[in-house]
Amino acid sequence: MVGNTIFKEEETIALHPQKTSAKLPETAAQQASSHALFNCLIKEFALPQGLVQYCWPNDRDRLPVEITHASSHVVPLHVTMSDAAEFFVLVDRQSSIGTHYYLSHIYGKLPAGRWKQLDAELLAARLLSSCAQPGTPVNGELLKQIQASITLSEDIAAHIDATQPDPFADYAASEQNLWFGHPSHPAPKARLWPASAAIKKYSPEFAPAIQMHVLEVPVPGLKITTDRARPQDMLAGVADQTGCRAGYARISLHPVQAKQFLADPRTQALLANGSITDLGETGFKAQPTASIRTMYVDGHDYFIKGSLNVRITNCVRKNAWYELESAVLINAILGELTQTDPASTGGLNLIEEPASISWHPDDANEEDAIWFTEQTGAILRRNFCQGQKRDRHIVAATLFARDLDMQSNFDRFLERFDVKPSDGAKLAWFETYLEALVKPVLYLFYNHGIVLEPHLQNTVIAHEGGHPVQVLLRDYEGAKLTSDKGVNFLPADIHPKIRQSMEYDRKAGWARISYCLFVNNLGEAILAMSENAPALAQAMWHATRQKLKQISRELQVPTPELDQLIEDGMVACKTNFKVRLAAEADRKAGYVALVAPWSSEETQNA
């Protein structure tokens, strides 16, 4: 697609997502990138500011004839920005949280201009111009990130088209086949690798298997923080200790991280005087997961989540020293609760993160000690695939994502297990998933003041024959404790920085949960399951509201946020685009309020 040109649309626009030819994978990448950008516009700007109209523009006749003569079953979506720029697309439904299937290309019009079909690059330029604060220059750096994301998406699509991988062959495959990334992010595949790094060698979408880089370091300076685990077992979890010299230990790093670490003058000095030994890429054979820095080692007891000083989307993915401590601390809190009072956790299925490991020279000053700790730090996570069928676990983000034809993966997943994807079967599937996902998150928040981050990439589904039987939630270093209740779990002598990193006020905690559960996770899950059947989405959102009512009744503590959500129907949406538009760090991202789908449904059907 070339910007500023109107191409002929598909002959007939029916009620199914926009398709692309398998011979043109770059078209799929363009569409996925455009959809992600447009999702940002709708969720973060157009819906909160009342700029969306589900109607045709006044100059409908200036759009391509194939668009204007589309089926009456499609839904026109028209956005008029504050600078008078306009956007138009056909979708399959009205959505108060901005989750649609796109049934046409996206068109744009400048004031006094004409409608033009927008490719991803031109759409990005238009959005950055229209969404920027008045008088603020366009964020050129973000535009570069978006372009880099589009380019990598095109490379990924070409690889997928050539190799035809099965995203559900096993758990690792589901991690490595999240082809287009976050569906509501301006640059989901933006990665600032060092110039020396071979991108395809380390990017999970190209199905690489890499050797971990091993260093032998003195035991003095080695820090192993554990929760109910033997330090020697945890050390063996990060690297094979066979043949290690007495008084030394072996640790492993991501190969790209190792190159950066070894090139630093501080490390060079230690290599030169023999304090540490570089054993090269001789470690575990591992597969990078969707997060890029977390490694899956087949048959090994643990995932290894190491530091990676590479900017992925908007964050450098290193393990901060306080996160190495907080992950194990949260693990201990959750472990104690699931053992002593499991009912209060809502049936949480714990993915243990029993240890973190790092090293710094024993005589390093404070600044250097922190630097070495964050360069070498790793968190061990229990490998829940051990002893299970290889295809029993899947990442929710991949299950509810799209293929090269922009079709949902969900039906393909059901058909793999000979499950007929009828509306009834999907609704039953959803209700099981809903219970397993929502109940632990809300029980932990209200009973204990613990704030998990249940977005799609943190959600793992265990299934039997395609039917969900468990939901596992991970990434405990990102968990928070509310200032009114959760912080009571913390020891009195905890380091102030660790406490600060873990503490959330209640309002912020609820906003995170509201966004992750209802917009990021359930919103995309319902969209995927209701492909070609928008009415099914209404039944699923109705089931969601009923489940929330049930949980509110079951909890033996006040649930003011949940009660207000059920009655007033407002959910939080994270501003992934706004924060990058302002060139701020991801932690500065705020939230906008969107009308919950069950509330808007009632309004439409009143």
N, C-alpha and C positions, 0 to 999 in steps of 0.2 A: 504493500500500500504506500502511496505517495501522498503527502499532505497537499491541501489546496486543490485536490482533484476529486470529482464525484465519479465513482465507478458504478457500473450497473449492479444493482442488488441481486440477490438470489431470485429466481423466477417467482417463487411463492414463499411468503413468510408465514409459516404455520406456527402452532403453539409448541415449539420446542426450541432449545437454545441454538444460537447461531453456530452453524457448522463451518468447518474449513476443510480443504482437501488435504488428505494425508500426504500428498506430494508437495505440499507447501508448508512445512513445519514452521517456517519463520512467520507465516500468517497466524498460526496458533499463538506463537509467542507475542506477536503484536496485539492480538485480541486479548490475551490474558493480561498483558501490561496495561492496555487501555481500560479494561474492566476494573483492574485494581485502582487505577488512578481515578476513574469515575466513581467508584465506591467511596473513595476518600472525599470527593467533592460532595456527594449526596449525604453521607453520614455526618461529616464534620462542619459543613457549611450550609448546603441547600436546605436540608430538613430542619435543622435547628433555627435557621433564619427565615423559614417560611418561603423559600425561593422555588420550591418544587410545585409544579402543577401537572396533574395527570390528565393533560388535554393537549390538543394540537395547537401549534402556534398560529397566530393570525395569518401569517403568510404561508400557510400549509402548501399552497400551490407552487411555492418556490422550492420545495423539497423534491427529490427524484420521484417519478411517477410510481415506481415499484413500492416506495414507502407509503405514499398517499393512498394507494389502492390495496393496502395490506388488509388481511382478514380482520373482521370486526372483533375477533376474540383477543387480539393483541392490545396492549395498553400503551398509549403514547405518554412519554415522560419529557416534560419541557422545563428547563431551568433558565431563569433570567437573573443574571448576577447584578450586583449593585453598580457595576461599571457599564451596565447595559449589554454586556456580552451574553450570548444565548447558547444553550446546548440542547440537543434533542436526540432521543433514542427510543426505540420500541422495546418494551419489556413484557414479561409474562404476567405481572401482578402488580398491585399496589402494595407498598411495604412501608410501615412507619419507622422501621430501623434500617431501611436502605439495602435490603437483600433481594435482588432480582436476578432472573436470567435475562440476558440481553439477546434480543431477537433481530437486531439490525446493527449496522455500523453506527458509530457515534458521529453526530454532525455538530458543527459549531458555526456561529455567525457573530461577526463584530458589528457594532453600531453602524448603520447605513451600508452594511455589506451584504453578501449573499451567503446562503448555506453552503458549507463545504464539508466533505467527508474528512475526518481527522484521523491520521494515524497516531500511534502512541507518542511519537516525538512532538508532533504539533499540538496534540491534546495537552501534553505536559507543559509546553510553553504557554498555551492559553490559560491553563489553570494557575500556573505560577503568577501570571500577570493579573488575572481577575481576583485571585484570593489573597494577594499581598495587601498589607496595610497601605492606605493611601500615602503616597510620598515615599514609600519604601522601594528600593531597587529590587529587581527580580533576583532571587537567590541563585546565582550562577552555579555554585557548588552543588546545590540540590539537583539542578538540571543535569549536571555531569553524572551524578549518582543514578539518576533515573535512566540516562542513556546507557550507562554501564550495566544496569539491571536488565534493560531491554536486550542489549547485545548478548549477555550471558544467557538470558532466556531463549534467545534464538539458537545459540549453540546447544543448549540443553534439548530443545525441541528437535533439532536435527539429529542429535545422538539418539533420542528416544525413537524417532521415526526409523532410524537405521537398525536399531537393535531390538526394538519391540519387547522391552522388559515386562515382566509380570509384577505389578506393585504388591501383590499379595502372596508371592511365592513363599515368603517366610518373613519373620519380623524385620530382619535387616533390610529386606527389599522394600518394606513399607517405609522405613526411615529414609531410604535412598531415592525414593520416587515421589517426593513432594516437589513436582516439577516446576511449578510456578510460584510457590511460596505463599506468603500471607496474602489473602484475597482483598484486604483493605489497607494496603501499604503502598506509598508512592514508589518505592524502589526495593521490592522484596528480595531481589537478587544482587544488590549492590555489595561488593566485597573488595576491600582495598588490600589485595595481597601484595607482598613485597615483589619487586620486579623479578627476582630470581625464582619465584615460586611458579611451578607448572600448575596452572589453575585446574586443569582437568584431572591431574593426579590426586588432588586433595579435595575436590568438590564432590559431595556424596551423589549428586545426580548422574555422575559418569561411572558409578558403581566401582570405585577404586577399592583396592585392599592395600594397605600400606604397613610398613614396619615401623614400630615405635622406636624412637631414638633413645639410647640408654647411656646414662652417665653413672660412674662409680664415684661416690662422694664419702667423705669421712662421717662416721656416726655422730661425732660432736657437731651440733648444728642441725641434725635431722630432727624434725618435729612430726610426730605421729599422734594426732588427736583421734581418740576412739570413743565409741559408745558400745559398751558390752561386747567388745571384740578384742582379740589378742593382737598386739602391735605387730608381731612377727608374721601373722597371717595377713594383715593388711599390707605389710611391706611386700609380701609375695604377690599380693593382688595388683600391685603397680608395676612390678618387674620381677622376672625370674632371678632369684638370688643364688642359684647354683654357681659355684666357682668364685663367688665374691670373696675378696681378701678379708682377713680378720680386721675388725675395726672400721670396716667400710660397709656401705649399703648401695644398692642399685636403685635408681629411680628412672622413670621414662618420661619423655616429652613428645609432643607432636613434632614431626620432623621440621616443619616450618618454624615452630617456636624454638626448637633446638638451634637452628641456624642463626636466628636472631640473638639468642642467648649466648651462643659460643662466640659470636662476633664482637660482643661488648668487651672493652678493655679490662673491666673487672674480672670477667671470666677468663679472658686470655692470660691474665697474670696467674690465675690459679692453675690453668693448664700448664703454663711454663714452669711453675715450681713444683709440679707433680701433686698438688693438693687434690685435684680431681682428675679423673681419667675419662676420656671420650671413647665410648665403645661403639659409636655409630648406630646405624639403623639395624640393630640386632635384636630388638625387642619383640613383643607380641605382634603377630600379624593381625591387623585390626581393620575394621570398616568404619569410616566416619559416618555418624548419624546425621539427621537433618540439621542439628545444631552446629555441625562441622567440627567442633572441638571435642565432643563426647564420642568416645571410641567403643565400639562393640567388638568383643573378642569371642568368637564362637567357642563354646565349651568352657569358657572362663567364668569364674564365680562373680565377676564384677565388670560393670562398665567403668571406664576411666574418663573422668571429666577433667581434662587438663587445661592449663592456661593457653591462650592463643592471642598474642598481641597483634591481632589483625582486626581492622574495623569491618564488622559484618553488619550490614544495614547502617545503624547509627551508633553502634557501641563497640568498643574494643573488648574482646572476649577474654579478658584475663580474670583469674580468680583473685579478687581482692583479699588481703590477709584476714580481714574481719569476716568475709564470707566463708573462708575455710573453717573458721570457728563456729559461725552461726549455723551452717548446714548440719554439723554434727550435734549441735545443741538442740535444734528443732527435731532432729531424728530422735534424740533421747526423750524429748517431751512427748512426741507422738507415740514412740514405742511404749512409754510408761502408760499412756492413756489407753492404747489398744490392748494392753495386757490387763490392766486393772479395772478399766471402766469402758469396755468396747461399745456399749450401747450409747454412751455419751458422744461418741465420734460418728454416729450415724452409719456404722459399718465400714469405716475407712479401711481400704486395703493398702497397707503400708509397703512402699518400695524403699527399703532401708538404705540410708546413706551413712554407713557405720564409721567412716573414717575419712580424714583428710591428711595428706602427707605433703611436706615441703622441706626445703633445705636452705640454709644460709651459712656462710662461714662463721665458725664459732666466735671469732674475734671481730666480726663486722660491726661498724657503728650502726646506729638505729636506722638511718636512712638507707644504707646499703642492705641491712638485714631485711627490711621491708621489700626492697627491690628484688633480692634473691628469692624471698619467700613467694612473691607474686609471680615470678618467672617460672618457678619450679612447682608451684602448688597444684595439687590434684585432689579431686573428691572421688571416692569410690562409691558406686551405687550397685546394689544387689542386681544380679542378672536374673530377672524373673523368667527368662526363657529356659533356664536350666531344668532338665528333666521333663520338659513339655514338648508337644508337637511343634515342629519348626514354624508352622503357619498358624499357631493358636493366638498370637498376639499381633496387633496392628496399631499403628499410630493414628489417632482420630483425624489428624490434619490431612493425611493422605486418603483415608477412607471417604472423607467428605469433599475432596478436591475434584478437579476436572481433568479429563484426558485431552489429547491433541484435538479432538473434535469439539472441545468445550462441553462435553457431556459429563454428567456426574459419574464418579467411580463407584458409587454405592450399588447401583443395579448390577454392575459387573461383579462386584464382590458377592452379592447374594447368589447370582447365577453360578458362580464358581462352586458353591456348595449345594446346587440344585434346589435352592429356595426360590419359589416363584415370587417375584417382586410385586405382589398385589398391594393395593392400598391397605387392606386389612393386615397383611403380614408386616408391612412397613410401620403401621401404627403400633402394632404389638411390639415390634423391635424397638421403636422409639420409646415407648413407655417403660420398657425394661432399662434402656440406657439412661433415660431421664432420672429414674429412681436412684440408680447406682452413681450417677454423677452429682446430682444436686444435693442429696441428703447429707453426705459427709461434709461437703463444703459449708452448708448452712449450720449443721450441728456443731462443727468446730468453731465457727464464728460466734454463734450465740452461747454455746455452753462454755467455751474456753477462751474466746478472744483470739483465735488463731486464724490468720488470713492466708489461705492458699492462693495460687494463681492458676486456676483451672482453664487455661486457654487450650486451644486444639492441640498445639504441639507439646503440651505438658500432659496430655491425656492419652493413656494407652488402654485399649479395649482387649480383654481376654474373651474369647468366644469358643463355642463348641458347634461345629458344623455351620458356622455363619451366624449363630444366635448369641447375643452378648450374655456373658455370665458374670463378668467382673469389670469394673473400671478402676484403673490404677492412676494415681496422680503423683507427679514427680517434681523435681527441682526444689529441694528444701532450702537451698541457700537464698532463694527469693521469697521464702515465706516470711510473714510479718506477724507481730503480736500487738494487739490493740492496747493503747495507753490506759484504758479504763479497766481491763481485765487480763489480757494476755501477758503483759509484762510481769505479772505476779509470778510467772514461772521462772523468771530470770534470777540467778544467784545475786546476792547483794554485792559481791565483790567483782562483778563482771566489768570488763574494760568499758569505759564510757563510749568509745567508738563502736564497739560491737553492739552495745545497747541501742545507740542512736541508729545504727543501720537496720535494726530489727523492729523498732517501735514505729507504729502507725497510729494516728488518731482514728477514732472509730469511723468518722465520715469518709476518710480516705480509704480505709479498709473495705467499707461497704461499696464504694465506687468501683474499686478494683474487682470485687466479686461480681457486682452487677454487670460490668462490662464483659468480664471473662465468661461468665455463665450464659448470659442472655444474648449478647451481640456477637461475640467472637465464636463461642462454642455452639450453643443451641441454634443460634441464628443461621449459621452455615450448615449445621446438621439437618435442620428442617428444610432448608433450601435444597440440599442435595437429595433428600428423601422425597421431596414433593416435586421433583422435576417432571414436567408435563402434567402436573396435577396440583395447581395452586390451591384448590379447595382443601386438599389434604393438609396443607400447612395450617389452615384455620383449626382443623381438628387437633393437630399437634400442639398448637399454642393454647388451645382450650385445655388440653390435658396438662400442659405445663402449669397453667393457673390453678387447676384443681389440685395438682401435686403440691404447689406452694401453700395452698390453704390447708392441706392435710398436715404438712410439716409444721406450719404455724400452730395448729391445734396440738400436735404431739409434743412440741418443745415445752418444757416446764419453766421457761424463763420468758421475760418480755421480748417481743420481736417487732419493735416499732418500724424499722426499715422495711422488713418483709411485709408487714401489714399495710404500710403505705403503698408499697409496690403493687400489692394485690388490688388495692382500692383505686389509687390514683394512676397507676400504670405508667411510671416514668423509669427508664433505665439509663445507665451511664454508658457513654461511648468514648473510648480513648482517642485522643487527637494525634494519631500517628503522623498525619500530614502537616497539621498546624505547627507542631513542635519543630519539624524539620524546615518548614518554611521560614521559621524564625531563627534557624541555625542554632537551636538549643539542644542540649543533651537529652537523651530519651527519658531520663528521670524527671525532667521538667515538664513532661507531657501532662496535660490536664484532661478534663472530660467535658463533653457536652451532653445535654439531656435529650433523649429521644422518647417518643411515645411507645409504650410497650405494645406488642402486636395484639395481645388480647384486649387491650383497651380500645385500640383503633378499630378492631374487628367489631366490637360491640357498638361503636359509634356508627360504623358503616351499616350495620344490620338493625339499628334501632328503629 
